[in-house]
Amino acid sequence: VADASIPTGRETVPDVLVRGVVDRVAALRENLGPGGRIAAIGVGCAGLINVDRGIVRLSPNLPTWRDVPLRDRLRDALQRPVSLVNDANAFAYAEGRYGAGAGCATGLFVTLGTGVGGAVVIAGKLQGGAHGLAGEIGHVSVDVDGVECPCGGRGCLEMLVGSSRIIERAERKIASGASGAAIRAATGDGEMTTRAIAMAAEAGDRTARAVFAEVGEIIGIALAGVSNFLDPDVIVIGGGVAEAGEVLWEPLRRTFDARVMAPADIRPQIRPSRFGASAGLIGAARFAYDRTTAA
Amino acid sequence: VADASIPTGRETVPDVLVRGVVDRVAALRENLGPGGRIAAIGVGCAGLINVDRGIVRLSPNLPTWRDVPLRDRLRDALQRPVSLVNDANAFAYAEGRYGAGAGCATGLFVTLGTGVGGAVVIAGKLQGGAHGLAGEIGHVSVDVDGVECPCGGRGCLEMLVGSSRIIERAERKIASGASGAAIRAATGDGEMTTRAIAMAAEAGDRTARAVFAEVGEIIGIALAGVSNFLDPDVIVIGGGVAEAGEVLWEPLRRTFDARVMAPADIRPQIRPSRFGASAGLIGAARFAYDRTTAA
């Protein structure tokens, strides 16, 4: 119907975010039309979420957030039922029920963006693990000697292929003498983005293609390893970085197929998300709606 | 009641193994006593196992094995019901039902030996994944730039901490000038083993302690990462290498606690296996018995 966004950064504190969301929801209500009402509000948030208590336990890219009762704060401010869920779980809820993973036996759902998130669906059911925190594929270590991650880990997948790392890869290549003209042209006046690198890569730029070849190969190896552990029949990949197109998908699929242990006849299918950038929104909203109407 | 063993190596072909097992079972039958009979035979085998068809699809440390119908070959030769299961699943069956993981909500079971195996139990049920192959934590990549693994992957956990890699670590340290006297004394006349390195480490040898410190830290980081993905409440670790004692467990636990994302109040408990070296045998036998009596 309508959307709005607020930028967040590492320094964003809960008060500021809550105020921003309240303002935007008030503005979006204008679009509802006569008779329209908000049945429930779904919130997808990166990090460790306690769904039952509606609390953000921690969120590696929002380092000031610790045990924030985000659900109740929004519910009190907005006077509507609110559900809080991990953003990758929201993505999996949408894609697993209505999207690219519908009908899978064991589905692995991965979001590639600022963070790298994940969720597992077995027989139609999101797997929460023992405390509702399962799925953090971005914080599986794929380089035990690698750099420290804000989560406390070392060499986490997110530290190798999160969007800011992809930008760093391009910057490092350019600093070491690779041509940066095409990426700069795609970037324009703003800061470099993964989208600009992807556009340059799609247009054939060697520097940009080399960045996505590295990133796709790392994701392919990492997914092959997690696939050996989980044995899914479907892997759905979404998030902004996944929109890069074949420059990412070709090395990713090629590396996955070469590295995964499963014989070809039972190798999982890797599929792009159906709902693209809206998957998390759709999943969080649907999750909130289902919870509210079931309650 | 009684046990017997046959050494296997990379070159062991199915025919030789089947003949060896048949001979040993015939000999073990002598120990059954009057009225004793074999109700079922359980086989735990490393690698990708199709439980329903009783087939070893592949086994990275037995490279000649491809789609071997091991269950039916043993059943035909021994004329008793046979069940074939992955060895780490057998371990988890024993430890998850009767051992260190009994009652866990989400349990991760890990065997450290020649290979590194794993299995997942959720709400008392072994998780097979989409094709019964789940749990291969030894083939999760923890070093995307690392050495190639016989499984086809790169930098698999098993390539860093499988028992032959632990021995290589000791040999490399000694070759670079570290003292090898204590390890050699523990080794005696035979080939170096992880047990000899562990004995030297427990006795205070610096070279051996450094080996297990490295290995424990790598396993700690790797388990922290997989724990972020799975969110278990219990992790049970067994296999021969796990018998090394505190020289392994102290760095493993310390690194795990420092690296895992879960806050301290919901951090999984890491426990040694209850059944030690017999866990796989007990689990495979019990699995076979339960399947036979339920059929």
Boltz contact constraints between the chains, C-beta under 6 A:
constraints:
  - contact:
      token1: [A, 105]
      token2: [B, 130]
      max_distance: 6.0
  - contact:
      token1: [A, 106]
      token2: [B, 129]
      max_distance: 6.0
  - contact:
      token1: [A, 106]
      token2: [B, 130]
      max_distance: 6.0
  - contact:
      token1: [A, 129]
      token2: [B, 106]
      max_distance: 6.0
  - contact:
      token1: [A, 129]
      token2: [B, 230]
      max_distance: 6.0
  - contact:
      token1: [A, 129]
      token2: [B, 231]
      max_distance: 6.0
  - contact:
      token1: [A, 130]
      token2: [B, 105]
      max_distance: 6.0
  - contact:
      token1: [A, 130]
      token2: [B, 106]
      max_distance: 6.0
  - contact:
      token1: [A, 130]
      token2: [B, 231]
      max_distance: 6.0
  - contact:
      token1: [A, 130]
      token2: [B, 232]
      max_distance: 6.0
  - contact:
      token1: [A, 130]
      token2: [B, 233]
      max_distance: 6.0
  - contact:
      token1: [A, 131]
      token2: [B, 231]
      max_distance: 6.0
  - contact:
      token1: [A, 131]
      token2: [B, 266]
      max_distance: 6.0
  - contact:
      token1: [A, 133]
      token2: [B, 231]
      max_distance: 6.0
  - contact:
      token1: [A, 134]
      token2: [B, 230]
      max_distance: 6.0
  - contact:
      token1: [A, 134]
      token2: [B, 231]
      max_distance: 6.0
  - contact:
      token1: [A, 136]
      token2: [B, 228]
      max_distance: 6.0
  - contact:
      token1: [A, 136]
      token2: [B, 229]
      max_distance: 6.0
  - contact:
      token1: [A, 137]
      token2: [B, 229]
      max_distance: 6.0
  - contact:
      token1: [A, 139]
      token2: [B, 228]
      max_distance: 6.0
  - contact:
      token1: [A, 139]
      token2: [B, 261]
      max_distance: 6.0
  - contact:
      token1: [A, 140]
      token2: [B, 225]
      max_distance: 6.0
  - contact:
      token1: [A, 140]
      token2: [B, 229]
      max_distance: 6.0
  - contact:
      token1: [A, 141]
      token2: [B, 142]
      max_distance: 6.0
  - contact:
      token1: [A, 141]
      token2: [B, 221]
      max_distance: 6.0
  - contact:
      token1: [A, 141]
      token2: [B, 225]
      max_distance: 6.0
  - contact:
      token1: [A, 142]
      token2: [B, 141]
      max_distance: 6.0
  - contact:
      token1: [A, 142]
      token2: [B, 144]
      max_distance: 6.0
  - contact:
      token1: [A, 143]
      token2: [B, 143]
      max_distance: 6.0
  - contact:
      token1: [A, 144]
      token2: [B, 142]
      max_distance: 6.0
  - contact:
      token1: [A, 144]
      token2: [B, 218]
      max_distance: 6.0
  - contact:
      token1: [A, 144]
      token2: [B, 221]
      max_distance: 6.0
  - contact:
      token1: [A, 151]
      token2: [B, 261]
      max_distance: 6.0
  - contact:
      token1: [A, 152]
      token2: [B, 259]
      max_distance: 6.0
  - contact:
      token1: [A, 153]
      token2: [B, 224]
      max_distance: 6.0
  - contact:
      token1: [A, 153]
      token2: [B, 259]
      max_distance: 6.0
  - contact:
      token1: [A, 154]
      token2: [B, 221]
      max_distance: 6.0
  - contact:
      token1: [A, 218]
      token2: [B, 144]
      max_distance: 6.0
  - contact:
      token1: [A, 221]
      token2: [B, 141]
      max_distance: 6.0
  - contact:
      token1: [A, 221]
      token2: [B, 144]
      max_distance: 6.0
  - contact:
      token1: [A, 221]
      token2: [B, 154]
      max_distance: 6.0
  - contact:
      token1: [A, 224]
      token2: [B, 153]
      max_distance: 6.0
  - contact:
      token1: [A, 225]
      token2: [B, 140]
      max_distance: 6.0
  - contact:
      token1: [A, 225]
      token2: [B, 141]
      max_distance: 6.0
  - contact:
      token1: [A, 228]
      token2: [B, 136]
      max_distance: 6.0
  - contact:
      token1: [A, 228]
      token2: [B, 139]
      max_distance: 6.0
  - contact:
      token1: [A, 229]
      token2: [B, 136]
      max_distance: 6.0
  - contact:
      token1: [A, 229]
      token2: [B, 137]
      max_distance: 6.0
  - contact:
      token1: [A, 229]
      token2: [B, 140]
      max_distance: 6.0
  - contact:
      token1: [A, 230]
      token2: [B, 129]
      max_distance: 6.0
  - contact:
      token1: [A, 230]
      token2: [B, 134]
      max_distance: 6.0
  - contact:
      token1: [A, 231]
      token2: [B, 129]
      max_distance: 6.0
  - contact:
      token1: [A, 231]
      token2: [B, 130]
      max_distance: 6.0
  - contact:
      token1: [A, 231]
      token2: [B, 131]
      max_distance: 6.0
  - contact:
      token1: [A, 231]
      token2: [B, 133]
      max_distance: 6.0
  - contact:
      token1: [A, 231]
      token2: [B, 134]
      max_distance: 6.0
  - contact:
      token1: [A, 232]
      token2: [B, 130]
      max_distance: 6.0
  - contact:
      token1: [A, 233]
      token2: [B, 130]
      max_distance: 6.0
  - contact:
      token1: [A, 259]
      token2: [B, 152]
      max_distance: 6.0
  - contact:
      token1: [A, 259]
      token2: [B, 153]
      max_distance: 6.0
  - contact:
      token1: [A, 261]
      token2: [B, 139]
      max_distance: 6.0
  - contact:
      token1: [A, 261]
      token2: [B, 151]
      max_distance: 6.0
  - contact:
      token1: [A, 266]
      token2: [B, 131]
      max_distance: 6.0
